[in-house]
Amino acid sequence: MRFTFFVKRCKTLRRSEVKNLFITGTDTAVGKTVVSRALLQYLARAGLSAVGFKPVARNAVPGAEGLRSKDALVLQSSSTLDLPYSAINPLIYEEDEVSTRPHEPMDYALLSSSLHRLQQQADCVVTEGTGGWRSLMNDAKPLSGWVAQHQLPVVLVVGIKQGCLNHALLTAEAIGRDGLPLAGWVANRINPGLAHYAELISVLSDNISAPLLGELPYLPRAEQRDLAGYLDLTSLGVAPVPVSGAKIA
């Protein structure tokens, strides 16, 4: 049976909206960065200029050039444009999800202006969120409010693990309630030993109205691999890309 409430609430994605995609996940550490890399690689192989954007990054590490986020660095290296780090990641913190600076003002104007500049420079901007859809920022508000303000189509990364059905359907419902189109979802097999994988994918496909854009197997060092061949964005109006040699076991 389909998840009928979500189907009724969710907007339909216009194919032209693929120029902006927001990547969220069912939880923290489900593979948003890896899927963002795969999307950037696919778009580049389809002949489009594509840039990754990490508006807010946590767990940053101090270095010679200041704070740097591993996730944002992956997006920077996966983009087709050579841009400075600050263009990819305008807000960066050392703290993890539980901030030590609660209720600190968030510079949403900076996030919006940074996004706008990237939109002027690239055919496609792949924006990776922080945590899950309702993860709170330093101002105790979720970033999803900013996403709704810009009406960014959403790609949902489902980390295939125990409990993912509940997490996926609740997240899909929340996205629909916020009035945003769900462009599609990607299955990321983060637990290689999980039983009934095929059955889980089938149930998720039956209950999420948006298309399944791809399945990523469990891959060590996935952020260093060519991942485009695991995706199919033709449902979004993007041309198919060659898959020969794209999948690396």
PADRENLUM-181993 format. One record per residue (C-alpha): chain; residue number from 1; residue in one letter; x, y, z. Coordinates in steps of 0.02 Angstrom, whole numbers, always signed. Layout:
REM residues N
+-----+-----+------+--------+--------+--------+
: mol : seq : type :     c1 :     c2 :     c3 :
+-----+-----+------+--------+--------+--------+
:   A : NUM :    A :      X :      Y :      Z :
...
+-----+-----+------+--------+--------+--------+
***
This chain:
REM residues 249
+-----+-----+------+--------+--------+--------+
: mol : seq : type :     c1 :     c2 :     c3 :
+-----+-----+------+--------+--------+--------+
:   A :   1 :    M :     +0 :     +0 :     +0 :
:   A :   2 :    R :    +66 :   +171 :    -44 :
:   A :   3 :    F :   +103 :   +306 :    +83 :
:   A :   4 :    T :    -51 :   +401 :    +26 :
:   A :   5 :    F :    -33 :   +552 :   +140 :
:   A :   6 :    F :   +137 :   +591 :    +67 :
:   A :   7 :    V :    +75 :   +564 :   -111 :
:   A :   8 :    K :    -62 :   +691 :    -85 :
:   A :   9 :    R :    +51 :   +821 :     -5 :
:   A :  10 :    C :   +206 :   +811 :   -112 :
:   A :  11 :    K :   +234 :   +933 :   -255 :
:   A :  12 :    T :   +281 :   +867 :   -426 :
:   A :  13 :    L :   +457 :   +907 :   -482 :
:   A :  14 :    R :   +473 :  +1005 :   -643 :
:   A :  15 :    R :   +616 :   +940 :   -747 :
:   A :  16 :    S :   +693 :  +1113 :   -759 :
:   A :  17 :    E :   +716 :  +1112 :   -570 :
:   A :  18 :    V :   +857 :   +987 :   -579 :
:   A :  19 :    K :   +972 :  +1139 :   -585 :
:   A :  20 :    N :   +950 :  +1145 :   -395 :
:   A :  21 :    L :   +947 :   +991 :   -285 :
:   A :  22 :    F :   +951 :   +984 :    -95 :
:   A :  23 :    I :  +1018 :   +822 :    -21 :
:   A :  24 :    T :   +948 :   +767 :   +146 :
:   A :  25 :    G :   +954 :   +602 :   +238 :
:   A :  26 :    T :   +852 :   +491 :   +350 :
:   A :  27 :    D :   +981 :   +519 :   +487 :
:   A :  28 :    T :  +1158 :   +578 :   +517 :
:   A :  29 :    A :  +1296 :   +475 :   +435 :
:   A :  30 :    V :  +1187 :   +391 :   +304 :
:   A :  31 :    G :  +1292 :   +444 :   +154 :
:   A :  32 :    K :  +1233 :   +617 :   +101 :
:   A :  33 :    T :  +1408 :   +667 :    +49 :
:   A :  34 :    V :  +1438 :   +508 :    -50 :
:   A :  35 :    V :  +1271 :   +528 :   -141 :
:   A :  36 :    S :  +1308 :   +712 :   -173 :
:   A :  37 :    R :  +1473 :   +659 :   -251 :
:   A :  38 :    A :  +1383 :   +531 :   -359 :
:   A :  39 :    L :  +1259 :   +663 :   -417 :
:   A :  40 :    L :  +1397 :   +786 :   -460 :
:   A :  41 :    Q :  +1491 :   +653 :   -558 :
:   A :  42 :    Y :  +1334 :   +601 :   -652 :
:   A :  43 :    L :  +1289 :   +780 :   -697 :
:   A :  44 :    A :  +1467 :   +814 :   -756 :
:   A :  45 :    R :  +1466 :   +658 :   -863 :
:   A :  46 :    A :  +1302 :   +718 :   -939 :
:   A :  47 :    G :  +1393 :   +875 :   -998 :
:   A :  48 :    L :  +1332 :   +995 :   -863 :
:   A :  49 :    S :  +1435 :  +1107 :   -752 :
:   A :  50 :    A :  +1395 :  +1056 :   -573 :
:   A :  51 :    V :  +1453 :  +1121 :   -406 :
:   A :  52 :    G :  +1429 :  +1054 :   -230 :
:   A :  53 :    F :  +1372 :  +1169 :    -90 :
:   A :  54 :    K :  +1382 :  +1135 :    +98 :
:   A :  55 :    P :  +1297 :  +1286 :   +176 :
:   A :  56 :    V :  +1328 :  +1230 :   +356 :
:   A :  57 :    A :  +1464 :  +1107 :   +406 :
:   A :  58 :    R :  +1502 :  +1033 :   +576 :
:   A :  59 :    N :  +1643 :   +926 :   +647 :
:   A :  60 :    A :  +1770 :  +1035 :   +558 :
:   A :  61 :    V :  +1956 :  +1012 :   +586 :
:   A :  62 :    P :  +2075 :  +1159 :   +609 :
:   A :  63 :    G :  +2221 :  +1169 :   +489 :
:   A :  64 :    A :  +2343 :  +1287 :   +409 :
:   A :  65 :    E :  +2204 :  +1369 :   +307 :
:   A :  66 :    G :  +2078 :  +1374 :   +449 :
:   A :  67 :    L :  +1932 :  +1259 :   +487 :
:   A :  68 :    R :  +1894 :  +1130 :   +354 :
:   A :  69 :    S :  +1753 :  +1003 :   +338 :
:   A :  70 :    K :  +1792 :   +834 :   +262 :
:   A :  71 :    D :  +1619 :   +831 :   +181 :
:   A :  72 :    A :  +1640 :  +1003 :   +104 :
:   A :  73 :    L :  +1812 :   +957 :    +37 :
:   A :  74 :    V :  +1735 :   +805 :    -49 :
:   A :  75 :    L :  +1605 :   +918 :   -129 :
:   A :  76 :    Q :  +1739 :  +1042 :   -182 :
:   A :  77 :    S :  +1845 :   +907 :   -265 :
:   A :  78 :    S :  +1691 :   +829 :   -348 :
:   A :  79 :    S :  +1634 :   +992 :   -429 :
:   A :  80 :    T :  +1671 :  +1038 :   -609 :
:   A :  81 :    L :  +1714 :  +1217 :   -562 :
:   A :  82 :    D :  +1873 :  +1267 :   -472 :
:   A :  83 :    L :  +1805 :  +1373 :   -329 :
:   A :  84 :    P :  +1878 :  +1430 :   -163 :
:   A :  85 :    Y :  +1829 :  +1334 :     -7 :
:   A :  86 :    S :  +1728 :  +1480 :    +62 :
:   A :  87 :    A :  +1615 :  +1474 :    -91 :
:   A :  88 :    I :  +1574 :  +1291 :    -56 :
:   A :  89 :    N :  +1554 :  +1305 :   +133 :
:   A :  90 :    P :  +1512 :  +1478 :   +202 :
:   A :  91 :    L :  +1470 :  +1425 :   +381 :
:   A :  92 :    I :  +1582 :  +1302 :   +472 :
:   A :  93 :    Y :  +1593 :  +1243 :   +653 :
:   A :  94 :    E :  +1703 :  +1126 :   +753 :
:   A :  95 :    E :  +1555 :  +1068 :   +857 :
:   A :  96 :    D :  +1451 :   +917 :   +811 :
:   A :  97 :    E :  +1261 :   +910 :   +805 :
:   A :  98 :    V :  +1245 :   +959 :   +988 :
:   A :  99 :    S :  +1312 :  +1134 :   +978 :
:   A : 100 :    T :  +1405 :  +1212 :  +1123 :
:   A : 101 :    R :  +1339 :  +1381 :  +1066 :
:   A : 102 :    P :  +1149 :  +1364 :  +1069 :
:   A : 103 :    H :  +1041 :  +1504 :  +1004 :
:   A : 104 :    E :  +1185 :  +1583 :   +910 :
:   A : 105 :    P :  +1115 :  +1685 :   +764 :
:   A : 106 :    M :  +1128 :  +1600 :   +596 :
:   A : 107 :    D :  +1177 :  +1705 :   +447 :
:   A : 108 :    Y :  +1044 :  +1643 :   +326 :
:   A : 109 :    A :  +1074 :  +1794 :   +215 :
:   A : 110 :    L :  +1252 :  +1732 :   +188 :
:   A : 111 :    L :  +1188 :  +1558 :   +144 :
:   A : 112 :    S :  +1065 :  +1632 :    +19 :
:   A : 113 :    S :  +1190 :  +1747 :    -64 :
:   A : 114 :    S :  +1316 :  +1605 :    -76 :
:   A : 115 :    L :  +1186 :  +1493 :   -157 :
:   A : 116 :    H :  +1137 :  +1630 :   -279 :
:   A : 117 :    R :  +1317 :  +1656 :   -335 :
:   A : 118 :    L :  +1339 :  +1470 :   -368 :
:   A : 119 :    Q :  +1176 :  +1466 :   -465 :
:   A : 120 :    Q :  +1245 :  +1602 :   -578 :
:   A : 121 :    Q :  +1405 :  +1506 :   -609 :
:   A : 122 :    A :  +1349 :  +1326 :   -635 :
:   A : 123 :    D :  +1213 :  +1231 :   -728 :
:   A : 124 :    C :  +1173 :  +1131 :   -571 :
:   A : 125 :    V :  +1201 :  +1160 :   -385 :
:   A : 126 :    V :  +1196 :  +1008 :   -271 :
:   A : 127 :    T :  +1169 :  +1070 :    -93 :
:   A : 128 :    E :  +1205 :   +949 :    +48 :
:   A : 129 :    G :  +1113 :   +974 :   +211 :
:   A : 130 :    T :  +1175 :   +948 :   +388 :
:   A : 131 :    G :  +1110 :   +796 :   +481 :
:   A : 132 :    G :   +930 :   +749 :   +446 :
:   A : 133 :    W :   +783 :   +852 :   +385 :
:   A : 134 :    R :   +741 :   +920 :   +558 :
:   A : 135 :    S :   +918 :   +931 :   +628 :
:   A : 136 :    L :   +933 :  +1094 :   +722 :
:   A : 137 :    M :  +1057 :  +1232 :   +686 :
:   A : 138 :    N :  +1137 :  +1345 :   +817 :
:   A : 139 :    D :   +981 :  +1453 :   +822 :
:   A : 140 :    A :   +877 :  +1300 :   +873 :
:   A : 141 :    K :   +789 :  +1299 :   +703 :
:   A : 142 :    P :   +804 :  +1167 :   +566 :
:   A : 143 :    L :   +890 :  +1209 :   +402 :
:   A : 144 :    S :   +733 :  +1143 :   +315 :
:   A : 145 :    G :   +653 :  +1315 :   +341 :
:   A : 146 :    W :   +788 :  +1394 :   +233 :
:   A : 147 :    V :   +767 :  +1255 :   +103 :
:   A : 148 :    A :   +579 :  +1289 :    +97 :
:   A : 149 :    Q :   +612 :  +1475 :    +75 :
:   A : 150 :    H :   +711 :  +1437 :    -82 :
:   A : 151 :    Q :   +594 :  +1297 :   -140 :
:   A : 152 :    L :   +738 :  +1179 :   -174 :
:   A : 153 :    P :   +689 :  +1007 :   -240 :
:   A : 154 :    V :   +746 :   +872 :   -119 :
:   A : 155 :    V :   +838 :   +709 :   -144 :
:   A : 156 :    L :   +818 :   +592 :     +5 :
:   A : 157 :    V :   +962 :   +478 :    +50 :
:   A : 158 :    V :   +898 :   +323 :   +138 :
:   A : 159 :    G :  +1031 :   +233 :   +239 :
:   A : 160 :    I :   +977 :    +52 :   +222 :
:   A : 161 :    K :   +984 :    -14 :   +400 :
:   A : 162 :    Q :   +866 :    -75 :   +534 :
:   A : 163 :    G :   +728 :    +53 :   +559 :
:   A : 164 :    C :   +753 :   +140 :   +392 :
:   A : 165 :    L :   +572 :   +114 :   +336 :
:   A : 166 :    N :   +506 :   +220 :   +478 :
:   A : 167 :    H :   +641 :   +352 :   +458 :
:   A : 168 :    A :   +616 :   +363 :   +270 :
:   A : 169 :    L :   +427 :   +379 :   +274 :
:   A : 170 :    L :   +428 :   +507 :   +414 :
:   A : 171 :    T :   +558 :   +611 :   +322 :
:   A : 172 :    A :   +462 :   +600 :   +159 :
:   A : 173 :    E :   +304 :   +655 :   +250 :
:   A : 174 :    A :   +395 :   +804 :   +327 :
:   A : 175 :    I :   +463 :   +859 :   +159 :
:   A : 176 :    G :   +288 :   +851 :    +85 :
:   A : 177 :    R :   +215 :   +948 :   +232 :
:   A : 178 :    D :   +343 :  +1084 :   +200 :
:   A : 179 :    G :   +277 :  +1103 :    +23 :
:   A : 180 :    L :   +434 :  +1045 :    -65 :
:   A : 181 :    P :   +451 :   +928 :   -214 :
:   A : 182 :    L :   +540 :   +764 :   -182 :
:   A : 183 :    A :   +645 :   +740 :   -337 :
:   A : 184 :    G :   +688 :   +562 :   -291 :
:   A : 185 :    W :   +775 :   +451 :   -166 :
:   A : 186 :    V :   +937 :   +352 :   -162 :
:   A : 187 :    A :   +966 :   +192 :    -65 :
:   A : 188 :    N :  +1137 :   +183 :    +18 :
:   A : 189 :    R :  +1183 :    +14 :    +88 :
:   A : 190 :    I :  +1276 :    +66 :   +246 :
:   A : 191 :    N :  +1253 :   -104 :   +331 :
:   A : 192 :    P :  +1316 :   -242 :   +214 :
:   A : 193 :    G :  +1256 :   -379 :   +331 :
:   A : 194 :    L :  +1075 :   -323 :   +340 :
:   A : 195 :    A :   +953 :   -460 :   +291 :
:   A : 196 :    H :   +807 :   -435 :   +171 :
:   A : 197 :    Y :   +889 :   -292 :    +75 :
:   A : 198 :    A :   +788 :   -323 :    -84 :
:   A : 199 :    E :   +625 :   -329 :    +14 :
:   A : 200 :    L :   +665 :   -163 :    +99 :
:   A : 201 :    I :   +698 :    -78 :    -68 :
:   A : 202 :    S :   +534 :   -147 :   -136 :
:   A : 203 :    V :   +434 :    -84 :    +13 :
:   A : 204 :    L :   +516 :    +87 :     +5 :
:   A : 205 :    S :   +482 :    +98 :   -182 :
:   A : 206 :    D :   +299 :    +55 :   -153 :
:   A : 207 :    N :   +278 :   +186 :    -18 :
:   A : 208 :    I :   +377 :   +335 :    -83 :
:   A : 209 :    S :   +300 :   +413 :   -237 :
:   A : 210 :    A :   +461 :   +491 :   -299 :
:   A : 211 :    P :   +576 :   +388 :   -412 :
:   A : 212 :    L :   +719 :   +282 :   -348 :
:   A : 213 :    L :   +871 :   +368 :   -425 :
:   A : 214 :    G :   +995 :   +233 :   -383 :
:   A : 215 :    E :  +1067 :   +108 :   -259 :
:   A : 216 :    L :  +1242 :   +125 :   -190 :
:   A : 217 :    P :  +1317 :    -36 :   -123 :
:   A : 218 :    Y :  +1426 :    -42 :    +30 :
:   A : 219 :    L :  +1593 :    +27 :    -30 :
:   A : 220 :    P :  +1750 :    +62 :    +72 :
:   A : 221 :    R :  +1817 :   +238 :    +39 :
:   A : 222 :    A :  +1664 :   +278 :    -66 :
:   A : 223 :    E :  +1706 :   +464 :    -63 :
:   A : 224 :    Q :  +1860 :   +426 :   -169 :
:   A : 225 :    R :  +1770 :   +325 :   -303 :
:   A : 226 :    D :  +1683 :   +354 :   -467 :
:   A : 227 :    L :  +1500 :   +331 :   -420 :
:   A : 228 :    A :  +1402 :   +400 :   -568 :
:   A : 229 :    G :  +1362 :   +227 :   -635 :
:   A : 230 :    Y :  +1256 :   +186 :   -484 :
:   A : 231 :    L :  +1131 :   +323 :   -525 :
:   A : 232 :    D :  +1000 :   +353 :   -658 :
:   A : 233 :    L :   +936 :   +532 :   -671 :
:   A : 234 :    T :   +837 :   +511 :   -831 :
:   A : 235 :    S :   +676 :   +531 :   -731 :
:   A : 236 :    L :   +736 :   +708 :   -693 :
:   A : 237 :    G :   +765 :   +748 :   -875 :
:   A : 238 :    V :   +954 :   +721 :   -869 :
:   A : 239 :    A :  +1029 :   +621 :  -1011 :
:   A : 240 :    P :  +1090 :   +444 :   -974 :
:   A : 241 :    V :  +1277 :   +430 :   -951 :
:   A : 242 :    P :  +1399 :   +291 :   -999 :
:   A : 243 :    V :  +1419 :   +164 :   -860 :
:   A : 244 :    S :  +1567 :    +69 :   -929 :
:   A : 245 :    G :  +1702 :    +72 :   -799 :
:   A : 246 :    A :  +1597 :   +182 :   -684 :
:   A : 247 :    K :  +1564 :    +53 :   -551 :
:   A : 248 :    I :  +1712 :     +6 :   -446 :
:   A : 249 :    A :  +1689 :   -144 :   -333 :
+-----+-----+------+--------+--------+--------+
***
